[in-house]
Amino acid sequence: MADDKNKRAGGAYRASKSEPKAVPARGANQGGSPAGRQQAESLGFLAMAVGILIAVNVLGHFVFTRIDATRNRAYSLADGSRRVVSELDETLTVTAYFSADLPAPFNATEVYVRNLLEEYEAASNGHMVVRFVSPDEEDEREEAEEAGIQRVAHQHIESDSVSVVEGYRGVVFEYLGNREVIAVIQPDTEGLEYSITTTIRELTGEDAPIGVLSGHEGPTASEGLQALSRMLGSYELREVSATEAIDPELRALLIIEPTTEITDAELHNIDSYVMGGGSLGIFGGAMHVDVAGGPDLPASATGSNLNTLLDGWGIHMGEGIVADTRCRNLPMVAMGMRIPVPFPPAVAVSFTDEQAEHPALFRLTDTALFFVSPIETTEVFRNFGEGAVTLIRSSAANGRDPGSWLLEGESISLRVRQGNEWMPTIEGAEDGPFSLAVALEVGNEDNDARLPSAFGEGEAAGPVRIVVVGTASMLRDEFLGPVDEIPEAELAGAMAFPLNAIDWLAQDSDMIAIRAKTIEEPQLEVPQSVTDATDEVLHAAGENDADGADAALERRNEALASWDSRKSRFRWGNTIFIPILVGLFGVVRWQMRQRKKAALKI
C-alpha cells in the first residue's frame, strides 16, 4: 500500500514537472507585493488628480471663469462696474502706463491693474480696448506726461543701500474725444475699482445733480465739503437756495448742519420738493460745535427750526450731545506725552448683520459719529412699517457699564479730558440708548402708502426717501483732515456711511456695492488693561503725583508688552502652528493606515 502511494505521488510529481504552470505577470493581482500594488494605485490616483486640475484650468481659461473666495470679492468686478462698461455705446480706450523697472511693491501693482482692466474689457462687449505701455523711450515718456501721467520717485531698498527709481504708474481713459486720468496708481489698490468705475461714469454720462442747501452758514461744496465733492465723482454738487421752488430734477437735496434759522417759507419749499418725489438727507442741524473755539470745543444749539418740518413725519432732532462708553480715543497731552484717552462724544457703533441689510449700512461693520445729537421718533414714524428704520443706536447700560448718556446745557464743553471726568455727567442725565440715525422709505413697491405733507398740504406724488443723522462731522473737512493728503481708499472708509446714504437717496445702489469693497477691516480692540493703565497715568498727572504717574506708566508699558506678546502669539500661531497641526494630522493618518495594513490577514 505504501509503495502504491509513493508511486502515485511520484507520478503526480513527474506530471507537474512535465506540465509547467503559467506564471502571472509581475504586478498582477495574483503576484507582486502589496506595497507594489499600493504604489501603483497611488501613482494612478495622483495622475488622475493632476489631469483633472489641468483640465479644469484649461476649461476655465477658455470660458473666462474664475472663483473669487475673498470676503468682499476683492478680485472680481462688482455688478455695478460690469453694468457700466456693458452699456458703452462707443469704444472706450484705456491706456495704462507702467515703467518696467519699478521696485517692489509697485511692480506688483501693475499685475493687479492688468488683471482688473482685463475684467472690465471682458465685460464691455467689445467696447473697451486696453493697452499697456512701458514708457522706456523718450517719446513714450513725453506721451505719458502729455496725457497727464505723473513721473514719481520710488525708493528701492537693497541689502546695503537705498536708491531712487523714477517711473510711471497711471491710467488714461478716452471716450468720444473726452479724457480722464488717474495720474498715479497707489500701491494700496483698495478703492481702485471704485475710482475706475466713477471715472468711466464721468466720461460716458452727465453727472447726476445733488443739491446742498445754502444760505444758513453751513458748509458748502466749495468750502467745508471738498472731501464730499471729491468722493461723489459721479454727482454734481449744486448749492440750492430754498427761498424759491427747488428743482425737481435734483436726485437728492442735502441739508448739512445749518447754524441759522430756516424760515417757514423755506421749509414749505423743501416740503414741496419732497412731495414731488424728491429725496431728502439731513445731517446735523440741532447742535453746532465750534472746532475753532479753542481746546474747550464748545457746543450750543443752532435753532435751525428743522423740527418744524420733521415733526410732521414723526422725527424730532433733540438738543444735546450723546456720550457713550463705547467710543473712539483721542490724544491728550500729559507729562509731555500724547496718550490716547477715551472720548465719549465720539460714539463708536458696531452693526449687526441685520442692520447691515439696509443699503446705507451695506457691508459696514462699524462707524464713529462725533458730536451726534439724539433723534426721537413718534408713532407717526413707526406707522410707516418696514419703511421706517432706525439705522444707528448708541449703547445701552449693561451691568456696571452705564452705556450712553446725554450731555446737555446752554454751552457744552467737549474738551478732551480724562475718562473719569466724563462720568459725573451721567448722574441726573438722560440715559440711552438713543437713536442716532433713521431712514424712511414710503411709496415703493413694498409699501404703497404715501408720505403726507409736513404741513398738511396733501401727499407725496411718488416714492420718497429720507435720511436723518444727528451729526455732519463725517462729511465736514475740518473733521477729516487735509483732503488732498488723504488717500481715496482711506476717505472712502471714513465716509462710507454718509456716502452710502447719499447713494441710497439718489437711488444709485451700484456705487454702494462697489464702495463696500474698499472698506477696511475693523480695527483691533484695545485691551481693558491698557485702557485702565492709561487712565491711571492721566489721573496721576492731573494730581501732579509724579511717583504715581511713574508707577502707572510702568503698568501701562507692561500691559502694552503683554498685548504685543499676545498679538505675536496669534501671528506665529497662524504662520507655524497651523501647518504643524496639519502635518501631525497627516502623520497620525499615515500611522493609522500602516496599523490597518499590518492587521490584514492574507
C-alpha positions in Angstrom: 0.0 0.0 0.0 2.8 2.3 0.9 4.6 1.5 -2.4 1.4 2.3 -4.3 1.1 5.6 -2.6 4.7 6.5 -3.3 4.2 5.6 -7.0 1.2 7.7 -7.3 2.9 10.6 -5.6 5.9 10.2 -7.8 3.8 10.1 -10.9 2.0 13.2 -9.8 5.3 14.9 -9.2 6.6 13.9 -12.6 3.4 15.1 -14.2 3.8 18.5 -12.6 7.3 18.9 -13.9 6.3 17.9 -17.4 3.4 20.4 -17.5 4.7 23.7 -16.1 2.0 26.2 -14.9 1.5 29.7 -16.4 3.3 32.3 -14.3 1.2 35.5 -13.7 2.7 38.8 -15.0 4.6 40.9 -12.4 2.4 43.3 -10.6 -0.8 41.4 -11.3 -3.2 40.7 -8.5 -2.1 37.1 -8.4 1.5 38.1 -8.0 3.5 41.2 -6.9 3.8 42.6 -3.4 1.0 44.6 -1.6 3.4 47.5 -1.4 3.8 47.5 -5.2 0.1 47.4 -5.7 -0.4 50.3 -3.3 2.3 52.4 -5.0 0.8 51.7 -8.4 -2.7 52.8 -7.2 -1.2 56.0 -5.6 0.6 56.9 -8.8 -2.6 56.3 -10.8 -4.7 58.4 -8.4 -2.1 61.2 -8.5 -2.0 61.2 -12.3 -5.8 61.3 -12.4 -5.9 64.3 -9.9 -3.3 66.2 -11.9 -5.1 65.5 -15.1 -8.4 66.8 -13.6 -6.8 70.0 -12.3 -5.2 70.7 -15.7 -8.5 70.1 -17.5 -10.3 72.4 -15.1 -7.7 75.2 -15.5 -7.8 74.9 -19.3 -11.6 74.9 -19.4 -11.6 77.9 -17.0 -9.1 79.8 -19.2 -11.2 79.3 -22.3 -14.6 80.2 -20.8 -13.1 83.1 -18.6 -14.4 81.6 -15.4 -12.8 82.4 -12.1 -13.8 81.8 -8.5 -13.2 84.6 -6.0 -13.5 83.3 -2.4 -12.5 86.5 -0.7 -15.0 88.0 1.8 -15.7 91.2 -0.2 -14.9 89.7 -3.7 -11.8 91.9 -3.9 -10.7 90.2 -7.1 -13.9 90.3 -9.0 -15.8 93.2 -10.6 -19.0 94.3 -8.8 -22.2 94.0 -10.8 -22.3 97.8 -11.0 -18.9 98.0 -12.7 -19.9 95.3 -15.1 -23.1 97.2 -15.9 -21.3 100.5 -16.6 -19.0 99.0 -19.2 -21.6 96.7 -20.7 -23.7 99.7 -21.5 -21.0 101.5 -23.5 -22.2 102.7 -27.0 -18.8 103.7 -28.4 -15.2 102.5 -27.9 -13.6 103.4 -24.6 -9.8 103.4 -24.9 -7.8 102.8 -21.8 -4.0 103.2 -21.8 -2.0 102.1 -18.7 1.5 103.5 -18.3 3.7 101.4 -16.1 7.5 101.6 -16.1 9.2 98.2 -16.4 11.8 98.6 -13.7 9.6 99.6 -10.7 10.8 98.2 -7.4 8.5 96.2 -5.0 5.7 96.7 -4.1 5.0 98.9 -7.1 5.8 96.2 -9.6 3.0 94.1 -8.1 0.6 96.9 -8.7 0.9 96.5 -12.4 -0.2 92.9 -12.2 -3.3 93.8 -10.2 -4.2 96.7 -12.6 -3.7 94.5 -15.6 -6.0 91.8 -14.2 -8.6 94.3 -13.2 -8.7 96.1 -16.5 -8.9 92.7 -18.3 -12.1 92.1 -16.2 -13.5 95.4 -17.4 -12.6 94.6 -21.0 -14.2 91.2 -20.9 -17.5 92.7 -19.6 -17.6 95.5 -22.2 -18.9 93.5 -25.1 -16.0 94.7 -27.2 -16.5 98.4 -26.5 -13.4 98.8 -24.2 -9.9 98.5 -25.6 -7.0 98.2 -23.1 -3.3 98.7 -23.9 -0.3 98.7 -21.6 2.7 100.9 -22.4 6.1 100.7 -20.7 7.4 104.2 -21.3 11.1 103.3 -21.7 11.7 105.5 -24.8 11.8 109.3 -24.6 8.8 109.7 -27.0 6.7 107.3 -24.8 7.6 109.3 -21.6 6.6 112.5 -23.3 3.3 110.8 -24.4 2.6 109.8 -20.8 3.3 113.2 -19.4 1.3 115.0 -22.0 -1.6 112.7 -21.2 -1.4 113.7 -17.5 0.5 110.8 -16.0 2.9 112.0 -13.3 6.5 110.8 -13.0 7.1 109.7 -9.4 10.1 108.6 -7.4 10.2 105.2 -5.8 12.6 104.1 -3.1 14.5 100.9 -3.9 16.0 99.3 -0.8 18.7 96.8 -1.4 20.8 94.9 1.2 23.2 97.7 1.9 21.9 100.8 0.1 18.8 102.9 -0.8 18.3 104.2 -4.3 15.6 106.2 -6.0 13.9 104.9 -9.2 11.7 107.3 -11.2 8.9 105.9 -13.2 5.2 106.0 -14.2 2.1 104.2 -12.9 -1.1 105.8 -14.2 -4.1 105.2 -16.4 -5.7 107.3 -19.1 -9.3 106.9 -20.2 -10.6 108.4 -23.6 -14.1 108.3 -24.8 -15.7 110.4 -27.6 -12.9 112.9 -27.5 -13.0 113.4 -23.7 -10.2 112.3 -21.4 -10.0 111.4 -17.7 -6.7 110.5 -16.0 -5.7 108.6 -12.8 -2.3 110.3 -12.6 -0.8 107.9 -10.0 -2.0 104.4 -9.1 -1.3 103.9 -5.4 0.4 100.6 -4.3 -2.6 100.2 -1.9 -5.1 99.2 -4.6 -8.2 99.2 -2.3 -10.7 101.6 -3.8 -9.2 101.3 -7.3 -12.3 99.7 -8.8 -14.4 102.5 -7.3 -12.1 105.1 -8.9 -12.2 103.4 -12.3 -15.9 102.9 -12.4 -16.5 106.5 -11.3 -14.1 107.8 -14.0 -15.9 105.8 -16.7 -19.3 107.1 -15.5 -18.0 110.7 -15.6 -16.8 110.1 -19.2 -19.9 108.3 -20.5 -22.8 110.3 -19.0 -23.8 113.5 -17.3 -23.2 113.8 -13.6 -26.4 113.4 -11.6 -27.2 116.7 -9.7 -27.2 116.7 -5.9 -28.4 119.8 -4.1 -26.8 121.2 -0.9 -28.9 123.8 0.9 -27.2 127.2 1.1 -27.7 130.4 3.0 -27.6 129.2 6.6 -23.9 129.4 7.4 -23.4 125.7 6.9 -20.6 124.1 4.8 -20.8 124.3 1.0 -19.3 122.3 -1.9 -16.5 124.8 -2.3 -15.8 125.4 1.4 -16.1 122.7 4.0 -17.3 119.8 1.8 -14.3 119.4 -0.6 -13.9 115.8 0.6 -17.5 115.1 -0.2 -17.1 116.6 -3.7 -14.1 114.5 -4.3 -15.8 111.3 -3.2 -19.0 111.9 -5.2 -17.3 112.0 -8.5 -20.3 110.8 -10.5 -22.5 113.5 -9.0 -22.6 117.3 -9.4 -23.0 119.1 -6.1 -25.0 122.3 -6.5 -25.7 125.0 -4.0 -29.5 125.3 -3.7 -31.5 128.1 -2.1 -34.8 127.2 -0.6 -36.2 130.8 -0.9 -37.7 129.6 -4.2 -39.1 126.4 -5.7 -36.5 123.7 -5.7 -35.6 122.0 -9.0 -37.4 118.6 -9.1 -34.7 117.2 -11.3 -32.3 117.0 -8.3 -31.6 113.4 -7.4 -31.5 114.4 -3.7 -31.4 117.5 -1.5 -28.9 117.6 1.4 -29.2 119.9 4.4 -25.8 119.8 6.2 -25.6 121.4 9.6 -27.3 124.8 9.2 -26.5 127.1 12.0 -29.1 129.8 11.5 -32.9 129.5 11.4 -34.6 128.1 8.2 -37.7 130.1 7.7 -41.2 128.6 7.4 -41.3 129.7 3.7 -38.1 127.8 3.0 -39.4 124.7 4.8 -42.6 124.8 2.7 -40.4 124.8 -0.4 -38.4 121.8 0.9 -41.7 120.0 1.8 -43.0 120.7 -1.8 -39.8 119.2 -3.3 -40.2 116.0 -1.2 -43.9 115.8 -2.1 -42.9 115.8 -5.7 -40.9 112.6 -5.1 -37.6 114.2 -4.1 -35.2 112.5 -1.7 -34.0 114.4 1.4 -30.9 113.9 3.6 -30.4 115.9 6.8 -27.0 115.7 8.5 -26.9 117.6 11.8 -28.6 120.8 12.5 -29.6 120.6 16.1 -26.2 121.4 17.7 -23.1 123.2 16.5 -19.5 122.5 17.8 -17.1 125.4 17.4 -13.9 123.5 16.5 -12.1 126.8 16.1 -13.1 127.9 19.6 -10.0 126.5 21.3 -9.5 123.3 23.2 -12.7 123.7 25.1 -14.7 122.7 22.0 -17.9 124.5 23.0 -21.2 123.1 21.6 -24.5 125.0 21.5 -28.0 124.7 20.0 -28.4 126.2 16.5 -32.1 127.0 16.5 -32.3 125.8 12.9 -36.1 125.2 13.0 -35.7 121.8 11.2 -38.1 120.1 13.6 -41.0 122.2 12.2 -40.5 120.1 9.0 -39.5 116.7 10.6 -42.2 116.6 13.3 -44.8 116.1 10.6 -43.1 112.8 9.7 -42.7 111.6 13.2 -39.0 112.6 13.5 -37.5 115.0 16.0 -33.9 116.1 16.5 -33.1 116.6 20.1 -30.7 119.1 21.6 -27.6 117.9 23.4 -24.7 115.7 22.6 -24.7 111.9 23.1 -21.8 110.4 25.1 -21.0 106.7 25.1 -18.6 104.5 26.9 -18.1 102.7 23.6 -16.2 105.4 21.9 -13.1 106.3 20.0 -9.9 107.6 21.5 -8.3 111.0 21.1 -4.8 112.0 22.1 -4.3 114.0 25.3 -1.0 115.6 26.4 0.1 114.6 29.8 3.6 115.0 31.3 4.9 115.8 27.8 3.4 112.7 26.2 0.5 112.3 23.8 -1.6 109.5 25.3 -4.8 108.2 23.7 -7.8 108.6 26.0 -11.5 107.6 25.6 -13.6 110.4 24.1 -17.2 109.6 24.8 -18.6 112.3 22.4 -17.1 110.1 19.6 -19.6 107.3 19.7 -18.3 104.0 18.2 -21.0 101.8 16.8 -20.9 98.2 15.6 -23.5 96.9 13.2 -25.2 93.5 13.3 -25.8 91.5 10.1 -29.5 92.5 10.3 -28.7 96.2 10.4 -26.2 95.9 7.6 -29.0 94.7 5.3 -30.1 98.3 4.8 -28.3 99.9 1.7 -27.0 102.8 3.8 -25.1 100.4 6.0 -24.2 97.8 3.3 -21.3 95.6 4.4 -20.3 98.1 7.1 -19.1 96.6 10.4 -18.7 99.8 12.4 -18.6 103.6 12.3 -17.9 106.5 14.5 -20.2 109.5 15.0 -18.6 112.6 16.5 -20.8 115.2 18.4 -24.1 113.5 17.5 -27.5 114.6 18.7 -30.3 112.2 19.6 -33.2 111.6 17.3 -36.6 110.8 18.7 -39.3 109.0 16.7 -43.1 109.0 17.3 -45.9 106.7 16.4 -46.3 108.6 13.1 -42.9 107.4 12.1 -43.4 103.8 13.2 -46.7 103.6 11.4 -44.9 103.5 8.1 -43.9 99.9 8.9 -40.8 98.3 7.4 -40.0 101.5 5.6 -39.2 103.3 8.9 -35.8 102.1 10.1 -33.6 103.2 13.0 -30.2 102.8 11.4 -27.9 103.6 14.3 -28.3 103.5 18.1 -26.0 104.3 21.0 -25.2 101.6 23.5 -27.5 100.6 26.5 -26.5 100.2 30.1 -25.1 96.8 30.9 -24.2 96.0 34.5 -21.5 98.4 35.6 -21.2 99.9 32.1 -23.5 102.9 32.0 -23.8 102.7 28.2 -24.7 106.1 26.8 -26.0 109.4 28.3 -26.8 112.9 27.1 -24.6 116.0 27.6 -26.9 119.0 28.0 -26.6 122.7 28.7 -26.6 126.1 27.1 -22.9 125.6 26.3 -21.4 122.2 26.5 -17.6 121.7 26.8 -16.3 118.8 24.8 -12.6 119.3 25.6 -10.5 116.1 25.7 -10.1 115.0 29.3 -9.5 112.0 31.5 -12.1 109.3 31.3 -13.3 109.7 34.9 -14.0 113.4 34.3 -16.9 112.5 32.0 -18.5 110.1 34.5 -20.1 112.6 36.9 -22.2 113.9 34.0 -24.1 110.6 34.0 -25.9 111.3 37.3 -29.1 113.1 36.5 -28.6 112.9 32.8 -30.9 111.1 30.4 -29.8 107.5 29.8 -29.6 105.8 26.5 -29.8 104.1 24.2 -30.6 106.9 21.7 -31.4 106.7 18.1 -28.6 108.5 16.1 -29.7 108.0 12.5 -33.0 107.0 10.9 -34.2 106.3 7.4 -37.7 106.5 5.9 -38.8 105.0 2.6 -42.5 105.4 1.7 -44.4 104.6 -1.6 -42.2 101.9 -3.0 -43.4 98.6 -4.4 -43.3 97.0 -0.9 -45.0 100.0 0.8 -47.8 101.6 -1.2 -48.5 104.2 1.5 -48.0 107.9 0.6 -45.9 110.3 2.7 -48.1 113.1 4.0 -47.0 116.7 3.7 -45.4 118.0 6.9 -47.8 121.0 6.6 -51.0 119.1 5.8 -50.8 120.0 2.1 -51.6 116.7 0.5 -49.4 113.6 -0.1 -46.3 112.8 -2.0 -46.8 112.0 -5.7 -44.4 109.1 -5.7 -41.8 107.1 -3.7 -39.9 109.2 -1.2 -36.6 108.5 0.7 -35.5 110.4 3.8 -32.4 110.0 5.9 -31.8 112.0 9.2 -28.5 111.8 11.0 -27.7 113.6 14.2 -24.3 114.9 13.1 -22.5 116.2 10.0 -19.0 115.5 11.3 -18.3 112.6 8.9 -18.9 115.0 6.0 -17.0 118.1 7.1 -13.4 118.7 6.0 -12.3 120.0 9.4 -13.1 116.6 11.0 -11.5 114.6 8.2 -8.1 116.3 7.9 -6.2 117.7 4.9 -8.4 116.5 2.0 -5.6 116.5 -0.7 -3.3 114.4 1.5 -5.7 111.6 2.4 -5.7 108.5 0.1 -9.0 107.9 -1.6 -9.4 104.5 -0.1 -9.0 105.9 3.4 -11.6 108.6 2.7 -14.0 106.0 1.3 -13.7 104.1 4.6 -14.1 107.2 6.8 -17.1 108.5 4.9 -18.6 105.1 4.0 -21.9 105.6 5.9 -22.8 109.1 4.6 -21.7 108.2 1.1 -23.9 105.1 1.1 -26.8 107.1 2.5 -26.4 109.7 -0.3 -26.2 106.9 -3.0 -29.4 105.4 -1.5 -31.2 108.7 -1.6 -30.1 109.1 -5.2 -31.3 105.5 -5.9 -27.8 104.5 -7.1 -27.2 101.2 -5.4 -24.4 100.2 -7.8 -22.0 102.6 -6.2 -22.8 101.3 -2.7 -21.8 97.8 -3.7 -18.6 99.0 -5.4 -17.6 101.2 -2.5 -18.2 98.4 0.0 -15.1 96.6 -1.4 -12.9 99.5 -0.2 -13.9 99.3 3.4 -11.0 98.3 5.6 -11.3 95.5 8.3 -12.3 96.8 11.7 -9.5 97.9 14.0 -8.3 95.7 16.8 -9.9 96.5 20.1 -7.5 97.8 22.7 -7.5 95.6 25.8 -9.1 96.9 29.0 -5.8 96.6 30.9 -4.2 99.1 28.6 -7.1 101.5 28.8 -7.2 101.3 32.6 -3.5 101.9 32.9 -3.7 104.9 30.6 -6.5 106.4 32.8 -4.3 105.9 35.9 -1.4 107.8 34.2 -3.7 110.7 33.3 -5.2 110.8 36.7 -1.8 110.8 38.4 -0.6 113.5 36.1 -3.7 115.6 36.8 -3.0 115.3 40.5 0.7 116.2 40.0 1.6 112.8 41.5 5.0 112.1 39.8 5.6 108.8 41.7 2.1 107.6 41.0 2.4 108.6 37.3 5.7 106.7 37.0 4.2 103.6 38.6 1.1 103.8 36.3 3.4 104.3 33.3 5.2 101.1 34.2 1.9 99.2 34.5 0.9 100.7 31.1 4.1 99.6 29.5 3.7 96.1 30.9 0.1 96.0 29.6 1.3 97.1 26.1 4.1 94.5 26.2 1.5 91.8 27.2 -0.7 92.9 24.3 2.1 92.8 21.8 3.1 89.4 23.1 -0.5 88.1 22.6 -0.6 89.5 19.1 2.7 87.9 18.3 1.5 84.5 19.6 -1.5 84.7 17.3 0.7 85.8 14.3 3.2 82.9 14.8 0.3 80.5 15.6 -1.2 81.2 12.2 2.2 81.1 10.5 3.8 78.0 12.1 1.5 76.0 14.4 -1.4 75.6 11.9 0.9 74.0 9.3 2.4 71.8 12.1 -1.1 70.7 13.1 -1.9 69.8 9.5 1.4 67.9 9.3 0.7 66.0 12.6 -2.8 65.1 11.3 -1.1 63.6 8.2 1.4 61.6 10.3 -1.4 60.2 12.5 -3.4 59.3 9.5 -0.4 57.6 7.9 0.2 55.6 11.1 -3.4 54.5 11.3 -3.2 53.3 7.7 0.0 51.4 8.5 -1.6 49.7 11.5 -4.6 48.8 9.4 -2.4 47.2 6.7 -0.4 45.3 9.3 -3.6 43.8 10.8 -4.8 42.5 7.4 -4.5 38.7 7.1 -3.7 37.4 3.6 
